[in-house]
Amino acid sequence: MYYFCTYFDHRYLPRGLALYRSLKQYCSEFKLWVLCLNPTCYDILSELNLPDIYLISLADLEKHDRQLLIAKQNRTLIEYYFTCTPILPLYILNNFSEVDLITYLDADLYFYSSPAPLYQEIGNHSIAIIEHRFSPELQHLVKFGIYNVGWLSFRRDDSGLSCLHWYRERCLEWCYDQLEDNRFADQKYLDDWTTRFENVVVLQHKGANVASWNINQYQVNAHKNHVWIDEKPLIFYHFHSFDKTKPWNYYLNPGFQCQRVSHSVIFRDIFGVYIRTLKDVTAQVSPLFPEVSLHNSIRGTAITAANDQYQIRSDNQTHRYTPIQLPTKVDFLLAHEKAEQLLVQKLVQPGMTVFDVGAHIGSYSILLSKLVGNTGKVYSFEPTPSTFKKLKNNLNAYNCNNVNVYQRVVYSENKPMEINLFPDEYSSWNSLGKPQMVDPTTLSNYVPLATSVVVEGMSLDTFCKENNIQNIDFLKIDVEGAESDVLQGTIQLLQKKAIRFLQFEISQKMLEGMSRKAKDTFDILINHDYECHQITGNGEIGEIVTDSHSFYQNYIAFVPTQELLNFLREKTNYIVQHSHQHTSSPIKIIVGSAGVNQTGWISTDINNLNLLRPEDWENMFSKSVIDVILAEHVWEHLTKDEGIIAAQNCYLYLKPGGYIRIAVPDGFHPSSEYISWVKPGGVGAGALDHKILYNYISLKEVFEIAGFKVNLLEYFDEQGEFNFIDWNSDDGMIHRSSRFDERNINGKLNYTSLILDAQKI
């Protein structure tokens, strides 16, 4: 029996579950204690009720070691989590007598074979640690610690317990995410353990704790269903700071990236396996628990009510739990609607009156509460009794004193309404209709309705009249297929144009359950002079739409008055046709931005500006108005013919003298490893979607055919010589370039792009 422990909050939960799955695959018998670092994580894991996982709440750990509460006051969230590292295994040894040897694992580890060889190395030793084993080019990082905290084993004996108690005391007194006096977080304390404590073993197996900081020094191969690190099987990989940067793109590590791009085994058999597991875990969990996502970082985050239900403040007598306010910057509270929340943060201003119809447990209401501030007001409506109770509790926990809550069905009429209820874990599906929803755990059976309840219904016209509310600045509607019914009850408000912004959800399964169509909702709004728009992936207002066949999508609607259009130009990147003729500011746009923003530039992506669609250009711009277009690694996703069409469209909308700065992978790069990374179908991130590999000759031809004068800035020629003409990043920043790509180290050009400016003449 192996005994493991780890910790994570809901942000890291997919990684923690991936670790658990890998242990289930390669350990016949084990117990995994999980310290749940916030109530959300504890609730989710409690609902999942997974075998061999044993939960510890943060509150229980803090009761066990009251000194944690004092440390909690003087460090950031990640630093507080680091502080828990020695206290968790000590807690387990103190409370579970069966455990003779406890091993702490970082939650971002993933096992590819049995850990048995490591336990053979440990033998009768009291303490086991493992080195970073930095690759030669990364030896400077040893300043952060010789050893890595990813795997720590402690035996229940004098040496093991002595080490743990010493480690606890050090982390309680100082555990910060910075280098200071030969200390760094919870990690650099390990540097002298081999001399400070007795019976310490440093694990030597090459296949353990392989990571982006050491993999470059190994030969990595796949053979007989195993990945081999030199002559040893890979036991576990440490996915430190692994991140999802785009829907199709994953970073190995933002700071340390593997240089041997030709090594397809690394990406296919190590990262590919991990990514598939993460996707599978997230797909199963996030429909039930939208808080869970693959892209979350807490480094530098303060300890607030958004992270833990309470911040701990100390007085001379007791440790008192005191609710606190969120910081000014509002974090995402709903992981699967980040684009919508980005837009909401641009549209909702202090002092506004906003409505949240279908508030559920309060994710939007909390966000809206913080945005409108003390001078604004939020009205939240949630009809389901059990969900309404959670809504009130969450609003209280977040100190949302400016929110009025109502347990009401918002509808077209004022009358009692029957709501059909799913089991509590699927409460977000509760509906006036009877939708058939597939069970996300089996992907085959339908989830049966549990019961129904009758709740009083009312229209917003009636509510606003009774409460003397003249205008609604922002109205969010999420009512599981009854959106058109809600709008039928707002006809008076719509006629008066009294609703400034209206965000509404379209869900085909929910509409089917109500015997409604999406066009019913759009028609009501359009008939009252509202424009309905898509919401782009980077939280901007996209193209106008009049219907929807999307399985699930949110939209934003408004009456395009001059006052409102001025507001949108100020607060968002929303572009109104012909408006550019009246502005002196240069119009600079990024195409294919995928959420990347630069100051002074308008970010667009395929959702609102498909380079090949004339109607997209016409919806956003007049011809000959754009000063600069920036396209970093976009054209390789088009065929050559499509690239010519896209270039011709750019030419039409650029001013005379305006230019487009283009960067694509360079087909004349002399490294075969680079070529195998970027070629169509290559092993690199996004390469499966690449249609063409340009060189400076073929790319220059595309833009000359479209009428441009081409100036080459960076490129390799046929002889493999690198050519560079100095260019100003303020005129268009290319990150994947000789000067700015982090992979170019020690004077070696590991990753460059073919870069050119194409000027309209």
HELIX and SHEET records of a PDB file:
HELIX    1   1 HIS A   10  TYR A   12  5                                   3    
HELIX    2   2 LEU A   13  TYR A   26  1                                  14    
HELIX    3   3 PRO A   39  LEU A   48  1                                  10    
HELIX    4   4 LEU A   58  HIS A   64  1                                   7    
HELIX    5   5 GLN A   67  ALA A   71  1                                   5    
HELIX    6   6 LEU A   77  THR A   83  1                                   7    
HELIX    7   7 ILE A   87  ASN A   95  1                                   9    
HELIX    8   8 ALA A  116  ILE A  122  1                                   7    
HELIX    9   9 PRO A  136  PHE A  144  5                                   9    
HELIX   10  10 ASP A  158  GLU A  173  1                                  16    
HELIX   11  11 LYS A  188  ASP A  192  5                                   5    
HELIX   12  12 TRP A  193  ARG A  196  1                                   4    
HELIX   13  13 ILE A  215  GLN A  217  5                                   3    
HELIX   14  14 SER A  264  VAL A  265  1                                   2    
HELIX   15  15 ILE A  266  PHE A  271  3                                   6    
HELIX   16  16 GLY A  272  VAL A  285  1                                  14    
HELIX   17  17 ALA A  335  GLU A  337  5                                   3    
HELIX   18  18 LYS A  338  LEU A  347  1                                  10    
HELIX   19  19 SER A  363  VAL A  372  1                                  10    
HELIX   20  20 PRO A  385  ALA A  397  1                                  13    
HELIX   21  21 ASP A  424  TRP A  429  5                                   6    
HELIX   22  22 LEU A  460  GLU A  466  1                                   7    
HELIX   23  23 GLU A  483  GLN A  488  1                                   6    
HELIX   24  24 ILE A  491  GLN A  495  1                                   5    
HELIX   25  25 GLN A  508  MET A  514  1                                   7    
HELIX   26  26 ALA A  518  ILE A  526  1                                   9    
HELIX   27  27 GLN A  562  LYS A  571  1                                  10    
HELIX   28  28 SER A  579  HIS A  582  5                                   4    
HELIX   29  29 PRO A  614  MET A  620  1                                   7    
HELIX   30  30 TRP A  635  HIS A  637  5                                   3    
HELIX   31  31 LYS A  640  TYR A  653  1                                  14    
HELIX   32  32 SER A  672  VAL A  678  1                                   7    
HELIX   33  33 ALA A  687  ASP A  689  5                                   3    
HELIX   34  34 TYR A  696  ILE A  705  1                                  10    
HELIX   35  35 SER A  729  ASP A  731  5                                   3    
SHEET    1   A 7 ILE A  53  SER A  57  0                                        
SHEET    2   A 7 PHE A  30  CYS A  36  1                                        
SHEET    3   A 7 TYR A   2  PHE A   8  1                                        
SHEET    4   A 7 LEU A 101  LEU A 105  1                                        
SHEET    5   A 7 TYR A 147  ARG A 155 -1                                        
SHEET    6   A 7 ILE A 127  GLU A 131 -1                                        
SHEET    7   A 7 VAL A 200  LEU A 203  1                                        
SHEET    1   B 3 LEU A 109  PHE A 111  0                                        
SHEET    2   B 3 PHE A 236  HIS A 238 -1                                        
SHEET    3   B 3 ALA A 208  ALA A 211  1                                        
SHEET    1   C 2 LEU A 179  GLU A 180  0                                        
SHEET    2   C 2 ARG A 183  PHE A 184 -1                                        
SHEET    1   D 3 VAL A 220  HIS A 223  0                                        
SHEET    2   D 3 HIS A 226  ILE A 229 -1                                        
SHEET    3   D 3 LYS A 232  PRO A 233 -1                                        
SHEET    1   E 2 ASP A 243  LYS A 246  0                                        
SHEET    2   E 2 ASN A 249  TYR A 251 -1                                        
SHEET    1   F 2 GLN A 311  SER A 314  0                                        
SHEET    2   F 2 HIS A 319  THR A 322 -1                                        
SHEET    1   G 8 VAL A 403  TYR A 406  0                                        
SHEET    2   G 8 LYS A 377  PHE A 381  1                                        
SHEET    3   G 8 THR A 353  VAL A 357  1                                        
SHEET    4   G 8 ILE A 472  ILE A 477  1                                        
SHEET    5   G 8 ILE A 499  SER A 507  1                                        
SHEET    6   G 8 TYR A 552  PHE A 558 -1                                        
SHEET    7   G 8 GLU A 531  ILE A 535 -1                                        
SHEET    8   G 8 ILE A 541  ILE A 544 -1                                        
SHEET    1   H 3 VAL A 409  VAL A 410  0                                        
SHEET    2   H 3 THR A 451  MET A 458  1                                        
SHEET    3   H 3 PRO A 416  LEU A 421 -1                                        
SHEET    1   I 7 ILE A 602  SER A 603  0                                        
SHEET    2   I 7 LYS A 588  ILE A 590  1                                        
SHEET    3   I 7 ILE A 626  GLU A 632  1                                        
SHEET    4   I 7 LEU A 654  VAL A 664  1                                        
SHEET    5   I 7 LEU A 754  LYS A 760 -1                                        
SHEET    6   I 7 PHE A 708  PHE A 716 -1                                        
SHEET    7   I 7 PHE A 722  PHE A 724 -1                                        
END                                                                             
